Amino acid sequence: MTILLGAALLLSGCMQTEREADRPRGKPEQLSVSLAAGKTGGTGTLSRARISTKSGEILILEADGTVTTMDLDSPGGRDAFAVTEADLAALNSNLDLKLPGLPVAPGPREKTAQEKALEAFAARTQPALPAMRPEVEIDPAQFIAVKVETLSEGSKADLVEVTANLREGVDADIAFSYATCALAGWAKDNGAPYGRHIRTLQAKRDGKLLIGAAFTLSQDKPMGLRVMETKETLRECRARGIPAA
């Protein structure tokens, strides 16, 4: 009797296991996919996304690290899975792939938040030398003396300060240009192609205008609202008649 009962339980367990194997698996809460990063503002690469199987919501990881949320059953959601001509061109250029027959979405790609921020930053940048007003005249007697000192410790002189003395009453833009031109001459002698402006202090002493401007020097062009390119700045200084030493 015990043997029969054990066999029955074993047979029942096998039948239950077979029935469970025949059942369709439950759908996962999220699916991971790759999609063309053009519809939400990509730059010609493939983005990662997760789609909620319950709500149909797409969470797209953008190239700049931000996350875009949209419904799968929406124009933006459907459009996210289309491939633009720019996407195809980028794939072909980077991977040498031929992708005929893929759906191509019309229209230009949108810009990412990072691209928009970089454009806004670029719009705020200023030239190394301020623009001179037409009525302003350059008088050599305005420029008295200038020196450049390194503020960095050790052999790496990447932080410098320019101290310039000018005649009192000189236009502030001319005073800053004098300091920048002096830096450009010093940077050329010391092999520094670029300088990024950090801050400028101004004071009056003994009937003179005193300017103290700090810069960082680098071999590569830095990010900054006012960046000095040594060779170009020297040419502009000579054209304006501002001494560079």
C-alpha positions as CSV (number, residue, x, y, z in Angstrom):
1,M,0.0,0.0,0.0
2,T,2.8,2.3,0.9
3,I,4.6,1.5,-2.4
4,L,1.5,2.2,-4.4
5,L,1.0,5.5,-2.6
6,G,4.6,6.6,-3.2
7,A,4.3,5.7,-6.9
8,A,1.1,7.6,-7.2
9,L,2.7,10.7,-5.6
10,L,5.8,10.4,-7.9
11,L,3.5,10.0,-11.0
12,S,1.5,13.0,-9.8
13,G,4.6,15.0,-9.4
14,C,5.9,14.1,-12.9
15,M,2.6,15.0,-14.5
16,Q,2.5,18.3,-12.6
17,T,6.1,19.1,-13.8
18,E,5.2,18.3,-17.4
19,R,2.1,20.5,-17.1
20,E,4.2,23.4,-15.7
21,A,6.7,23.0,-18.5
22,D,3.9,23.2,-21.1
23,R,2.7,26.4,-19.6
24,P,3.9,29.7,-21.3
25,R,6.3,31.6,-19.1
26,G,5.1,34.7,-17.5
27,K,6.2,37.9,-19.3
28,P,9.0,39.8,-17.7
29,E,8.4,43.2,-16.3
30,Q,10.9,44.9,-18.6
31,L,12.6,44.1,-21.9
32,S,16.1,45.5,-22.8
33,V,16.5,46.6,-26.4
34,S,18.9,48.5,-28.6
35,L,17.6,51.4,-30.7
36,A,18.9,54.1,-33.0
37,A,19.8,57.1,-30.9
38,G,18.4,59.7,-33.3
39,K,14.8,60.1,-32.4
40,T,15.4,61.2,-28.9
41,G,18.4,63.3,-29.7
42,G,21.3,60.9,-30.2
43,T,24.5,61.4,-32.1
44,G,24.5,58.6,-34.6
45,T,25.2,55.7,-32.2
46,L,22.9,53.0,-30.7
47,S,21.3,53.6,-27.3
48,R,20.1,51.2,-24.7
49,A,16.5,51.2,-23.6
50,R,14.1,49.3,-21.3
51,I,10.5,48.8,-22.2
52,S,7.9,48.1,-19.4
53,T,5.7,45.2,-20.5
54,K,3.0,46.4,-18.1
55,S,2.7,50.1,-19.0
56,G,4.3,50.2,-22.4
57,E,6.7,52.9,-21.2
58,I,10.1,53.3,-22.7
59,L,13.1,54.4,-20.6
60,I,15.9,55.4,-23.1
61,L,19.5,56.0,-21.9
62,E,20.8,58.9,-24.0
63,A,24.4,59.3,-25.1
64,D,24.9,62.1,-22.6
65,G,23.8,60.0,-19.7
66,T,20.3,61.4,-19.4
67,V,17.2,59.2,-19.4
68,T,14.3,59.9,-21.8
69,T,10.8,58.5,-20.9
70,M,8.0,58.1,-23.4
71,D,5.1,55.7,-24.2
72,L,5.8,52.9,-26.7
73,D,2.4,53.6,-28.4
74,S,3.2,57.2,-29.1
75,P,4.6,59.0,-32.2
76,G,7.9,59.5,-30.3
77,G,8.0,55.9,-29.1
78,R,7.3,54.5,-32.6
79,D,9.7,56.9,-34.1
80,A,12.5,55.9,-31.6
81,F,12.8,52.5,-33.3
82,A,13.1,53.9,-36.8
83,V,16.5,54.5,-38.3
84,T,17.4,57.9,-39.8
85,E,19.6,58.5,-42.8
86,A,22.2,59.9,-40.4
87,D,22.1,56.8,-38.3
88,L,22.7,54.6,-41.4
89,A,25.5,56.9,-42.5
90,A,27.1,56.7,-39.1
91,L,26.9,52.9,-38.9
92,N,28.3,52.6,-42.4
93,S,31.1,55.0,-41.6
94,N,32.1,53.4,-38.3
95,L,31.4,49.7,-39.1
96,D,31.5,49.6,-42.9
97,L,28.0,48.0,-42.9
98,K,25.5,47.9,-45.7
99,L,22.0,48.2,-44.4
100,P,19.6,48.1,-47.3
101,G,15.9,47.8,-46.7
102,L,15.7,49.3,-43.2
103,P,12.9,51.8,-42.5
104,V,14.3,55.3,-42.7
105,A,12.5,58.0,-40.7
106,P,12.3,61.4,-42.4
107,G,13.4,64.6,-40.9
108,P,16.5,65.8,-39.0
109,R,17.5,64.4,-35.7
110,E,16.9,66.4,-32.5
111,K,19.8,67.6,-30.4
112,T,20.7,66.1,-27.1
113,A,20.7,68.1,-23.9
114,Q,24.5,67.9,-24.0
115,E,24.7,69.3,-27.5
116,K,22.3,72.1,-26.6
117,A,24.4,73.0,-23.5
118,L,27.6,73.1,-25.5
119,E,25.9,75.4,-28.1
120,A,24.7,77.7,-25.3
121,F,28.2,77.7,-23.8
122,A,29.8,78.5,-27.2
123,A,27.4,81.4,-27.6
124,R,28.7,83.0,-24.3
125,T,32.4,82.7,-25.3
126,Q,34.3,85.9,-26.0
127,P,37.5,86.6,-28.0
128,A,40.8,86.8,-26.3
129,L,40.9,90.6,-26.9
130,P,37.8,92.7,-26.3
131,A,36.3,94.4,-29.3
132,M,37.5,98.0,-29.5
133,R,34.9,100.8,-30.0
134,P,35.6,102.8,-33.1
135,E,36.1,106.1,-31.1
136,V,38.8,104.5,-28.9
137,E,42.4,105.4,-29.8
138,I,45.5,103.5,-28.8
139,D,48.2,105.7,-27.3
140,P,51.6,104.1,-26.6
141,A,52.0,106.4,-23.6
142,Q,49.1,104.6,-21.9
143,F,51.2,101.4,-21.4
144,I,53.8,101.8,-18.6
145,A,55.0,98.4,-17.5
146,V,53.9,94.8,-17.4
147,K,55.2,91.5,-15.9
148,V,54.2,87.8,-16.0
149,E,54.7,85.6,-12.9
150,T,54.1,81.9,-12.5
151,L,51.9,80.9,-9.6
152,S,52.3,77.1,-9.9
153,E,54.7,75.2,-7.7
154,G,57.4,73.1,-9.2
155,S,58.4,73.0,-12.9
156,K,54.8,73.0,-14.2
157,A,54.1,76.7,-14.9
158,D,50.5,76.3,-16.0
159,L,49.0,79.1,-13.7
160,V,50.3,82.6,-14.3
161,E,49.4,86.1,-13.3
162,V,49.9,89.2,-15.5
163,T,50.4,92.5,-13.6
164,A,50.1,95.6,-15.8
165,N,50.5,99.2,-15.0
166,L,48.8,101.8,-17.2
167,R,48.0,105.5,-17.1
168,E,45.0,106.3,-15.0
169,G,41.8,106.7,-16.9
170,V,42.6,104.2,-19.6
171,D,39.7,102.3,-21.0
172,A,39.1,98.9,-19.2
173,D,39.1,96.9,-22.4
174,I,42.5,98.5,-23.4
175,A,43.9,97.6,-20.0
176,F,42.8,94.0,-20.3
177,S,44.1,93.8,-23.8
178,Y,47.5,95.1,-22.6
179,A,47.7,92.3,-20.0
180,T,46.5,89.7,-22.6
181,C,49.1,90.8,-25.2
182,A,51.8,90.6,-22.6
183,L,50.7,87.1,-21.7
184,A,50.7,86.1,-25.4
185,G,54.3,87.3,-25.8
186,W,55.4,85.4,-22.7
187,A,53.5,82.3,-23.7
188,K,55.2,82.2,-27.1
189,D,58.6,82.3,-25.5
190,N,57.6,79.5,-23.1
191,G,56.0,77.3,-25.6
192,A,52.3,77.6,-24.5
193,P,49.8,77.7,-27.4
194,Y,46.8,78.5,-25.2
195,G,45.8,80.4,-22.2
196,R,42.4,80.4,-20.4
197,H,41.3,83.6,-18.5
198,I,40.3,83.0,-14.9
199,R,39.9,86.4,-13.3
200,T,40.9,90.0,-13.5
201,L,41.4,92.5,-10.6
202,Q,41.7,96.2,-11.0
203,A,43.0,98.9,-8.6
204,K,44.4,102.4,-8.7
205,R,47.8,103.2,-7.1
206,D,50.0,106.3,-7.2
207,G,48.0,107.8,-10.0
208,K,48.2,104.6,-12.1
209,L,45.8,101.9,-13.1
210,L,46.9,98.5,-11.9
211,I,45.6,95.3,-13.6
212,G,46.1,91.7,-12.2
213,A,44.8,89.0,-14.6
214,A,45.2,85.3,-13.9
215,F,45.4,82.6,-16.7
216,T,46.0,78.9,-17.0
217,L,48.2,77.8,-19.8
218,S,47.9,74.6,-21.8
219,Q,49.1,72.7,-24.9
220,D,45.5,71.9,-26.0
221,K,42.7,74.3,-26.5
222,P,40.7,74.4,-23.2
223,M,37.1,75.0,-22.5
224,G,36.6,78.6,-21.3
225,L,34.5,81.7,-21.9
226,R,37.7,83.6,-22.9
227,V,40.6,81.6,-24.4
228,M,43.8,83.1,-25.7
229,E,45.4,81.5,-28.8
230,T,49.0,82.7,-28.6
231,K,49.8,83.1,-32.3
232,E,46.4,84.6,-33.3
233,T,46.5,87.0,-30.2
234,L,50.0,88.2,-31.1
235,R,48.8,89.1,-34.6
236,E,45.8,91.0,-33.3
237,C,48.0,92.8,-30.7
238,R,50.3,94.0,-33.5
239,A,47.4,95.1,-35.6
240,R,46.0,97.2,-32.8
241,G,49.3,98.6,-31.7
242,I,49.3,97.1,-28.3
243,P,52.7,96.0,-27.0
244,A,53.2,92.3,-26.2
245,A,56.1,92.7,-23.8
